[in-house]
Amino acid sequence: MKIKQFILFLFAGFIFSQADHTVEAGNFFYSPANLTINLGESVEWYNVGGLHDVNGVTNTITGDSFNNPEDFYIPAISGPAIIGTYTFNIAGTYNYDCSIGSHAANGMIGTITVIGSEVSGCTDSEAYNCDDNESYVFEIGVTSYDN
């Protein structure tokens, strides 16, 4: 019975997702590991099992900054569950990993390439950094104001 509930939950999560793209997180993997998206599109990370986060700040293996166009981080959550959604509003290449235990060292790393030159604003109100009024950008614990 639990397997049927899990499959229904997993299926429903993908149907009702408002994100433009979904990345699965599981036992030492992100799938797809490499994703190309357009500027202003959102990515949702779905945890199929275990405890995982999405760390786009510091490389867990080396301790060095990823030097992404902007840092992003979505806190860990046990799955199956949606880890979170992020809207990419700056073009460039974003590297990220799972900073839990030895997950990154065992291959749980990913890359998102964002192409484009303009963004008309956030289209996913569930994203951590979305503000419909575009007056500020919210990232876990950080608020910056446009001038």
Buried (B, 14 or more C-beta within 10 A) or exposed (E): EEEEEBEEEBEEBEEEBEBBBBBBBBEBBBBBEEBEBEBBBBBBBBBBBBBBBBBBBBBBEEEEEBEBBBBBBBEBBEBBBBBBBBBBBEBBBBBBBBBBBEBBEEBBBBBBEBEBEEBEEBBBEBBBBBBEEEEEBEBEEEEEEEE
